């Protein structure tokens, strides 16, 4: 036997010994039991309603039930801490928001987890743009007029928002910083009550979200000065963005995304990404989400990871400049 033949025979024998060890590793039966998704907000809220819309369709694709488990509290930290400590096997996931997955790291003096270290991003799910609204009785009819009024009366003009440390609070702080104005911020327990008090004339302005404000804007009961997203919204095509209306570069959007514990196998992460994205791209699902005031945002694992990092840095700067602190 020639030396070349001997080398071929040796390689063939070596390959034969490796096959039994590698073949089973390539086969995956995931998922073979229900998947728990921890939602960091109470039942009935935007994120809960959205996941319950998506869950049956994703369950069909995965062949296993998705169980929704609401664990609200501490701006999302309670629910996300459970996910961070769960086994990295793809059977416990978390649906977090902009606060828990980005801003909280700068808002809370002590965090029960490190987002960049303890989580594996799966996919962005939805964005919820905010809208600056006011009473039709306000003198200011445009955002530029509103900014001019605030400059003329520093520390006098009030703006309600959905609560201390929320994305609406941070959006208001960013608006103040970029417009170089000083508002009286009025925190509420959610955007619903804040928006209702604008309707009742108790406060002139609010940083609201679409689910709370859209019907009142369409009915003419609220003036929509601008939306906080980088593009105009299909639901309010005639309302300019804050950037268009006088503050170029302004971009502040609430969002929800799906994460797993760090160390979850890449094959499982990609499978979950593919199935959730397939449902998010369904036209009927998109129409329903938009009717709820949400914009579906399918995307890659890599793009979601980059977005979390970018948002974390952005809100750290805003929080430092506004000196916002939560206990």
QUIVEN-V985227 format. One line per field, one symbol per residue. phi: phi as a letter, one per 20 degrees, with the letter a starting at -180 (. if undefined). Layout:
phi->???
This chain:
phi->.ffffffffffffffffegffefffeecdfedbgdedeeecfgnefffffffffgfffggfembfddececfplmofffffffgefgedndcccdddgffebfggdedfcdfbdgfedcdfdafdbdcfdbecbffefffdcffffffffffcgmdeecebepfnffffffffffgffelccdeedfceofgfffffffenfbfcbeddfgedgffffeneceefadeffcfdgfcfeeffgffeqcgnfbbcfbcbdccfgnfggffgfffgfffffffeffffffffffencdfcfaeffffgffgfffffffffffffelecce
